[in-house]
């Protein structure tokens, strides 16, 4: 089989070809739809695009146009992917899973409980990937997915939840799957491959994450968003690498506090015990792990 943009094509467009890296085949859209779209299920549509700026931005626009809950948008490559605090997220084409889902949790879930959605998505992604990839995943509050590479914690994924107007929330998930050491954007990054995953086949990995997310979201919504009844709070705490550690919380307004991360409160905030014994709940900001747990 030949391609206009085959490897070695002097046009410089080889990276745009579905055959440019045979070790990173494209996702099988039709198989994913057969596996995930069911009349009684959460997922209502599934679209795979070769490249886009940001799946979150694209899906937010469609949410405003009345797109039904359960839409899944996946990009083989994101050219302007965003993490928290508008940080860039980039990776080679087909080297990871870059997707967003549209959720409409109301009216059964009070708006004040929607802040649990990124934490719920973290639990779902970590549990799904642990089963499908055979990799021990942990969570860094509030939305990082961690793996262990060479005895060190590395960030292999992240989650970004954004209101999309009205009752819509777009949840974006990015996961580094097959990135090699020389492709990592920063030294603290990692991938499933570098964590010795038993599989880097993206199709079953994506199915596992979306099925896990469907289950956790369904239980959470059935419980009216209650994090205790739905077990989301307990599951997040059990898998959270931040709890039990001394951390520095870099807060909005160029402020920072240091303390031991001791709990998650009912709103999903990280509770710190400061040096003076006071407790402070942190709802936004960057968390820096200063020492290992225990």
C-alpha positions in Angstrom: 0.0 0.0 0.0 1.3 3.4 -0.9 0.5 6.9 0.4 1.1 10.3 -1.0 2.6 11.2 2.4 4.5 8.0 3.0 7.5 7.9 5.3 10.4 9.7 3.8 8.2 11.8 1.6 10.3 14.9 0.9 7.2 17.1 1.0 7.6 17.1 4.8 3.9 16.0 5.3 4.7 12.5 6.4 3.5 13.2 9.9 0.0 13.8 8.5 -0.3 10.3 7.0 -2.1 7.5 8.7 0.7 5.3 7.5 3.6 7.5 8.6 4.2 5.6 11.8 3.1 2.0 11.6 3.8 1.5 15.3 1.1 4.0 16.0 -1.9 2.9 13.9 -5.1 5.1 13.7 -8.0 4.4 16.0 -10.7 2.1 14.5 -13.7 4.5 14.6 -16.3 1.9 13.5 -15.2 -0.7 16.0 -15.2 1.9 18.8 -18.8 2.9 17.9 -20.0 -0.7 17.9 -18.4 -1.3 21.3 -19.5 1.9 23.0 -22.7 3.3 21.5 -25.8 1.5 23.0 -29.4 2.7 23.1 -29.4 2.5 26.9 -25.9 3.8 27.4 -24.4 7.2 28.2 -22.4 7.6 25.0 -24.5 8.9 22.1 -22.0 9.8 19.4 -18.3 9.2 18.8 -16.2 11.2 16.3 -12.5 10.8 15.6 -10.7 13.6 13.7 -7.2 13.5 12.4 -6.2 16.8 14.1 -7.7 19.8 15.8 -6.6 22.6 18.1 -8.5 21.5 21.2 -11.2 18.8 21.6 -12.6 20.7 24.6 -13.0 23.9 22.6 -14.6 22.1 19.7 -17.0 20.2 21.8 -17.9 23.3 23.8 -19.0 25.0 20.6 -21.2 22.1 19.7 -22.6 21.9 23.2 -23.8 25.5 22.8 -25.6 24.3 19.6 -27.6 21.8 21.6 -25.5 18.6 21.1 -26.8 15.8 23.2 -25.1 14.5 26.3 -22.8 11.7 25.8 -20.9 13.0 22.7 -17.3 11.9 22.5 -14.8 13.8 20.4 -11.3 12.3 19.9 -8.4 13.8 18.0 -5.4 11.8 16.7 -3.4 14.9 17.3 -4.1 18.1 19.2 -2.2 21.2 18.0 -3.4 23.5 20.8 -4.4 21.2 23.6 -4.9 22.9 26.9 -4.4 21.8 30.5 -5.2 23.7 33.7 -4.1 27.3 33.9 -4.0 27.4 30.0 -0.9 25.3 29.9 -0.1 23.7 26.5 -0.5 20.0 26.0 1.1 18.5 22.9 2.3 15.1 21.7 3.2 13.4 18.4 0.2 12.2 16.3 -1.4 9.0 17.5 0.9 8.7 20.5 -1.8 9.1 23.1 -5.5 9.4 23.8 -6.8 13.0 23.4 -10.5 13.3 23.8 -13.4 15.2 25.4 -16.9 14.2 26.4 -20.0 16.2 26.8 -21.9 15.8 30.1 -25.2 17.4 31.2 -25.5 16.4 34.9 -28.5 18.6 35.8 -31.2 18.9 36.9 -30.7 15.9 39.2 -27.3 17.0 40.4 -27.0 20.4 42.2 -24.5 22.8 40.5 -22.4 23.0 43.7 -21.5 19.3 43.3 -20.3 19.6 39.7 -16.9 20.4 41.0 -16.5 16.6 41.5 -16.6 15.9 37.8 -12.8 16.3 37.2 -12.0 14.2 40.2 -14.6 11.6 39.1 -13.0 11.5 35.7 -9.6 11.0 37.3 -10.9 8.0 39.2 -12.5 6.6 36.1 -9.4 7.0 33.9 -7.1 5.6 36.6 -9.2 2.5 37.2 -9.8 1.9 33.5 -6.2 2.2 32.6 -5.0 0.1 35.5 -7.1 -2.8 34.2 -6.5 -2.4 30.5 -2.8 -1.4 30.6 -1.7 -3.3 33.6 0.0 -0.1 35.0 -0.3 1.1 38.6 -1.9 4.6 38.3 -2.3 7.2 41.0 -3.8 10.6 41.1 -2.2 14.0 42.0 -4.8 16.5 43.2 -6.7 17.8 41.4 -6.4 16.4 38.0 -3.1 14.7 37.1 -2.7 11.0 36.3 0.6 9.6 37.5 2.7 6.6 36.7 6.1 5.3 38.0 9.0 5.4 35.6 12.4 4.3 36.9 11.2 4.6 40.5 10.0 8.2 39.9 6.5 9.6 39.7 5.8 11.0 36.3 2.7 12.7 34.9 1.2 10.6 32.1 -2.2 12.3 31.8 -4.4 15.2 32.8 -8.0 16.2 33.0 -9.7 19.5 32.3 -13.4 20.1 33.0 -15.0 23.3 31.7 -18.5 24.7 31.8 -19.9 25.0 28.3 -22.9 27.2 29.1 -26.2 26.2 30.5 -26.2 22.7 31.9 -23.2 21.5 29.9 -19.8 20.4 31.1 -17.0 19.4 28.8 -14.5 17.0 30.3 -11.2 16.6 28.4 -8.8 13.8 29.1 -5.2 13.5 27.7 -3.1 10.4 28.2 0.4 9.8 27.0 0.4 6.2 25.7 3.4 5.4 23.5 5.7 8.4 24.0 9.3 7.5 24.1 11.8 9.1 26.4 13.2 11.4 23.6 9.6 12.6 22.9 8.7 13.7 26.4 7.9 17.5 26.5 9.4 17.9 30.0 11.5 15.6 32.2 8.7 15.1 34.7 6.4 13.6 32.0 5.8 10.0 31.4 3.8 7.5 29.4 2.1 4.2 29.7 4.9 2.7 27.5 7.6 4.0 29.7 5.8 2.6 32.8 6.0 -0.9 31.2 2.3 -1.2 30.2 1.3 -4.6 29.0 -0.5 -3.0 26.1 -0.3 0.3 24.3 -3.1 -0.5 21.8 -5.2 2.6 22.1 -8.5 1.1 21.0 -9.0 -1.2 24.1 -7.4 1.5 26.3 -10.0 4.1 25.2 -12.9 1.6 25.5 -11.7 0.8 29.1 -11.6 4.5 30.1 -15.0 5.4 28.6 -16.7 2.4 30.1 -15.2 3.2 33.5 -16.3 6.8 33.1 -19.8 5.7 32.2 -20.1 3.6 35.3 -18.7 6.2 37.7 -20.7 9.0 36.2 -23.9 7.0 36.3 -23.4 6.1 39.9 -22.6 9.7 40.9 -25.6 11.1 39.0 -27.9 8.5 40.5 -26.7 9.6 43.9 -27.6 13.2 43.1 -23.9 14.0 42.9 -23.3 12.9 46.5 -19.6 12.0 46.6 -20.0 9.7 49.6 -23.0 7.7 48.4 -21.5 7.3 45.0 -18.1 6.3 46.5 -16.3 8.9 44.4 -14.8 10.6 47.4 -13.5 7.4 48.9 -12.1 6.1 45.6 -10.3 9.3 44.9 -8.8 9.4 48.4 -7.7 5.8 48.1 -5.8 6.5 44.8 -4.6 10.0 45.6 -0.8 10.2 45.8 -1.1 13.7 47.3 -2.7 12.7 50.6 -0.2 12.1 53.4 2.5 14.2 51.9 3.9 17.6 52.6 2.9 19.8 49.7 3.2 23.4 48.6 -0.1 24.9 47.3 0.6 27.7 44.9 -2.6 29.7 45.0 -4.1 32.4 42.8 -2.7 35.9 43.5 0.9 34.7 43.8 0.3 33.2 47.3 1.5 29.9 48.6 1.0 27.8 51.7 2.8 24.7 52.8 1.4 21.9 54.9 0.5 18.2 55.0 -2.3 17.1 52.7 -4.6 15.2 55.1 -8.1 14.9 53.4 -10.6 15.8 50.8 -13.6 17.7 52.0 -17.2 17.3 50.8 -16.6 19.8 47.9 -13.5 18.0 46.6 -11.1 20.5 48.1 -7.7 19.5 49.4 -7.4 20.0 53.1 -3.9 20.9 54.5 -2.7 20.9 58.0 -0.3 23.9 58.3 2.7 24.2 60.6 0.7 26.1 63.2 -1.9 23.3 63.4 -4.6 25.1 61.5 -6.4 23.5 58.6 -6.9 25.1 55.3 -9.0 23.8 52.4 -7.5 24.5 48.9 -10.0 24.6 46.0 -7.7 25.9 43.3 -4.1 26.2 42.5 -1.0 24.1 41.8 0.2 21.5 44.2 3.8 20.6 44.5 4.8 17.3 46.2 7.6 18.1 48.6 8.2 14.6 50.1 7.0 11.0 49.6 4.0 9.7 51.4 4.6 8.0 54.7 
